[in-house]
Amino acid sequence: MTVLPGGGNEKKELWIVGKRVPRVDGRERVTGKAIYPADLNLPGMVHAKILRSPHAHARIRRIDTSRATALKGVVAVVTAADFVDLPIGATVTMGDAGYDVWVVAHTNMARETVHWVGQPVAAVAAVDVHTAEAALKLIEVEYEPLPPVVDLAEAMAPDAPVLHSNVVTKGVEPAPRSPSNVCSRTVIERGDTAAAIERATAIGEAHARIDTAHQGYLEPQVVVAQVDPNGFATVWASTQGQFTAELMLARILGLPQSKIRVVPLEVGGAFGGKIALHGEAAAVRLAEKCGQPVKLVLTREEVLQGGSGPAAGALIDIRVGADREGQLTAIEGTYRVDAGGLPGMSPSLIMQASAALYQCPNLKLEGYDVVTNKPRTEAYRGPGGIQAAFAMEQALDVLCQRLDLDPLEFRKRNAAVTGSLMPIGTPFPTIGLTTILEEVGQHPCWTDPLPAGKHPRGRGLALGYWRGTSMTSAAHITIAGDGRPMVTMGPVDISGTRTAMAQVVAEEFGLSVEDVHVSTGDSKSAGYSDIAAGSRVARTTTAALVEASADALRQLRMRAAEKLQASPEDLDYAGGVFRTRKPGGAAISLAELMQATLGEGAIVGRGVSTRLPLGVEIGAHVCDVEVDPGTGQTTVLRYTAFQDVGCALNPPAIEGQMQGSVAQGLGWALTEGFDYAPDGRLRNASLLDYRIPTALDVPPIDCVLIETPVPGVPYGVRGVGEVPIVPVAGAVANAVARAIGVRVWHMPMTPERVLRAIRGGVLD
Amino acid sequence: MKALIRCTVNDEEHVVLADPRDSLLELLRDRLGLTGTKEGCSNGNCGTCTVLVDGAPVNACLMLAAEAQGHEVVTVESLSEGTKLHPIQQALVEYGGTQCGFCTPGIVMSAKALLDANPRPTEDEIRHAIAGNLCRCTGYDKIVAAIAAVAATEGE
């Protein structure tokens, strides 16, 4: 790993931030002592199971749960009738846009119609899992099957069966008179793209088809819920956002927020798939009904077969045009995103992501979100980024080949710089793409010739962009009796942020990391914080903790001044000690101060960050592959990931984020894709057939971290966790194309698809 | 219907009232309270339930609890002594070989089985030994580095 300074980087000397600090919560993990919801066992706990639709599309005529309720050992049963019938469009607070809770409610319990195989229709709680499963078989559901529409392209056809009779395509003028499966149309444009394409010296095209994939978290969804005799519900969950979960539960259950506490336990991977609810509401209602704690564990098959929200598949067509000098003159793209069974998966982010890094005067991007009879899709690490880059980075590579222009040189000629206009017209804040490209050009991964091997080899380059979000993060610091800071973070830790925040507070207090204790609050013990997503936690919580540290130190200073009989302004603070400035002056340590003032009450330093200026994420990846033309098998030989990380709070931790993202990207690029049957059933609903990379599939991943700080934010921290997945499929695809001389347009580029491309050169 | 299962887990003899359908994984987690071993798929495909049975790494979800009778089962709980970590555990922390931690106990057990049988493995042998342990967070790089580091110091 290399860490390099970017532009505008007058790095001040830091004590612990920027250092290699092992995870402060690593020991729990390696000993198996870290507690995930499945590890929680409460006295009198019962077990829940969900009844799921076997049909991809059907009306529910009747549900009769009486025989299940009567089964010995069954303690509670719920159906849609037990939950609030929310109006379409109901949202809970989340940033500026809100989060669609009507979708979440229906994802958790179908109402009147089922839209995918595996959608929940009822749930039971029983003394053990076997009894719960037996009870499910006793629930009678009368379905009226309807024709399913599984394929994205078929769903867009004018004669396709309409899945939601109330959905009329938004963003079309005049508004269509009939409903369709195309829920919305979004257009982003500037200039005259058609004319620019006409005039271009060379064109590159992409016709990409991306299969649905899964976030692949190893821990399935599990929740434990308990409702006390006063109706107060405690929910222990594997969640990316305890506050958002509380909001959703309050709406879906019709409970006041003051009656719900969501406790986030350790999360065994999430990557966007544990923002929505997947069973929590049912667990709470069951717990309410039976008066006992309820544990709901999703099996792996349930997770894959409709029990969770996978990442959206897409159909993307792109044309790019350039002049003789290799300057981009036009980008034209159509992005069709698979929303799954319920509407509202906006393609706007992926459209912007695909074009943002390139200066281009003319662009026309059109996006559609389309419903199909498959599970409602959800976020996955830079949602839409890797799909869009698979198409765009290949289109640009085709353009480079036609212009006979080196792909790195092309990127340098067209790279966005600070102030360049993004697709929606906002100027880029401080970015270091040019620096990244320069580093790529000087690195052995680019300058080393590709060694020959047994089979054809190729090298691919791709860029990635992700905007991220800021929203709200809160944290507070109390001071223990021995003077050490005890930090409570609002946002959930899904990427090692507890460790980075321990470093920030250690830095602010001049203490060592071991002196700082960090824990995550629950929805009643910490200040409201938005979900751990959008690469926002480290940067925003850093800002909140800088504020909280200053607040705590201010309170401590007042007390120290009193004890030292001096004015607060006449004290210096360093390394845990307050000293009066006069020579031979008195000093008091934080430990002494706290012991002397315990009776004066707690020191509580508070901080909150809202709408922190964005530090967008940019990466460039270089990949060498070897393709066996007899089997279509692709082996990744070498992989180097460059990324602008702003200020690396903990370089090895960032490297870990990058390496993990690359492995995920390699999976979707080469082997991961959902295989749906025409009836909407997922054929590969197991980790054997849904093939995620093993240690044998991933080469060593070399990382180069470049630091272009974000101005105006504490420590100049940039988001880092999402962009490293974005370029991967594009880089691999470009490498494969250079190896075999034809393009593979269907992602994942399985051996079968690579072989078809080699043998027929036809679109799959 | 219940079944009486006798087994030796972490050097301790247990007599447990279990369900004859229980897997070894369910016995360990639900009957004996040893929740360090995780459940990721219950289908033998992810390795999060890796334990050692007579020294060999086994997916506990693929074994019936009844089959444990007469065998020595070792789980991750037995590797550390109080706050003292086993070298494999220590290395995983130091090298960043654990992120969400869900695959980690299984990785620890597979690594232990490898190093017990082969104290100086090559990188390829390390990757083969953990090929049955899926990790979604780390990309495997730092896990391999950690195991190699233990081999380098301990395998002399």
Boltz contact constraints between the chains, C-beta under 6 A:
constraints:
  - contact:
      token1: [A, 22]
      token2: [B, 93]
      max_distance: 6.0
  - contact:
      token1: [A, 22]
      token2: [B, 94]
      max_distance: 6.0
  - contact:
      token1: [A, 26]
      token2: [B, 93]
      max_distance: 6.0
  - contact:
      token1: [A, 26]
      token2: [B, 98]
      max_distance: 6.0
  - contact:
      token1: [A, 29]
      token2: [B, 98]
      max_distance: 6.0
  - contact:
      token1: [A, 29]
      token2: [B, 101]
      max_distance: 6.0
  - contact:
      token1: [A, 29]
      token2: [B, 104]
      max_distance: 6.0
  - contact:
      token1: [A, 30]
      token2: [B, 89]
      max_distance: 6.0
  - contact:
      token1: [A, 30]
      token2: [B, 92]
      max_distance: 6.0
  - contact:
      token1: [A, 30]
      token2: [B, 93]
      max_distance: 6.0
  - contact:
      token1: [A, 30]
      token2: [B, 98]
      max_distance: 6.0
  - contact:
      token1: [A, 30]
      token2: [B, 104]
      max_distance: 6.0
  - contact:
      token1: [A, 31]
      token2: [B, 80]
      max_distance: 6.0
  - contact:
      token1: [A, 32]
      token2: [B, 36]
      max_distance: 6.0
  - contact:
      token1: [A, 32]
      token2: [B, 76]
      max_distance: 6.0
  - contact:
      token1: [A, 32]
      token2: [B, 105]
      max_distance: 6.0
  - contact:
      token1: [A, 34]
      token2: [B, 101]
      max_distance: 6.0
  - contact:
      token1: [A, 39]
      token2: [B, 35]
      max_distance: 6.0
  - contact:
      token1: [A, 216]
      token2: [B, 136]
      max_distance: 6.0
  - contact:
      token1: [A, 218]
      token2: [B, 40]
      max_distance: 6.0
  - contact:
      token1: [A, 218]
      token2: [B, 48]
      max_distance: 6.0
  - contact:
      token1: [A, 218]
      token2: [B, 102]
      max_distance: 6.0
  - contact:
      token1: [A, 218]
      token2: [B, 103]
      max_distance: 6.0
  - contact:
      token1: [A, 218]
      token2: [B, 136]
      max_distance: 6.0
  - contact:
      token1: [A, 219]
      token2: [B, 102]
      max_distance: 6.0
  - contact:
      token1: [A, 268]
      token2: [B, 100]
      max_distance: 6.0
  - contact:
      token1: [A, 268]
      token2: [B, 102]
      max_distance: 6.0
  - contact:
      token1: [A, 269]
      token2: [B, 100]
      max_distance: 6.0
  - contact:
      token1: [A, 269]
      token2: [B, 136]
      max_distance: 6.0
  - contact:
      token1: [A, 300]
      token2: [B, 41]
      max_distance: 6.0
  - contact:
      token1: [A, 652]
      token2: [B, 96]
      max_distance: 6.0
  - contact:
      token1: [A, 656]
      token2: [B, 96]
      max_distance: 6.0
  - contact:
      token1: [A, 656]
      token2: [B, 99]
      max_distance: 6.0
  - contact:
      token1: [A, 656]
      token2: [B, 138]
      max_distance: 6.0
  - contact:
      token1: [A, 659]
      token2: [B, 139]
      max_distance: 6.0
  - contact:
      token1: [A, 659]
      token2: [B, 141]
      max_distance: 6.0
  - contact:
      token1: [A, 660]
      token2: [B, 137]
      max_distance: 6.0
  - contact:
      token1: [A, 660]
      token2: [B, 138]
      max_distance: 6.0
  - contact:
      token1: [A, 660]
      token2: [B, 139]
      max_distance: 6.0
  - contact:
      token1: [A, 662]
      token2: [B, 139]
      max_distance: 6.0
  - contact:
      token1: [A, 663]
      token2: [B, 139]
      max_distance: 6.0
  - contact:
      token1: [A, 686]
      token2: [B, 43]
      max_distance: 6.0
  - contact:
      token1: [A, 687]
      token2: [B, 41]
      max_distance: 6.0
  - contact:
      token1: [A, 687]
      token2: [B, 45]
      max_distance: 6.0
  - contact:
      token1: [A, 687]
      token2: [B, 46]
      max_distance: 6.0
  - contact:
      token1: [A, 688]
      token2: [B, 45]
      max_distance: 6.0
  - contact:
      token1: [A, 692]
      token2: [B, 134]
      max_distance: 6.0
  - contact:
      token1: [A, 694]
      token2: [B, 131]
      max_distance: 6.0
  - contact:
      token1: [A, 695]
      token2: [B, 127]
      max_distance: 6.0
  - contact:
      token1: [A, 695]
      token2: [B, 130]
      max_distance: 6.0
  - contact:
      token1: [A, 695]
      token2: [B, 131]
      max_distance: 6.0
  - contact:
      token1: [A, 695]
      token2: [B, 140]
      max_distance: 6.0
  - contact:
      token1: [A, 696]
      token2: [B, 127]
      max_distance: 6.0
  - contact:
      token1: [A, 696]
      token2: [B, 131]
      max_distance: 6.0
  - contact:
      token1: [A, 698]
      token2: [B, 139]
      max_distance: 6.0
  - contact:
      token1: [A, 698]
      token2: [B, 140]
      max_distance: 6.0
  - contact:
      token1: [A, 700]
      token2: [B, 141]
      max_distance: 6.0
  - contact:
      token1: [A, 701]
      token2: [B, 139]
      max_distance: 6.0
  - contact:
      token1: [A, 701]
      token2: [B, 141]
      max_distance: 6.0
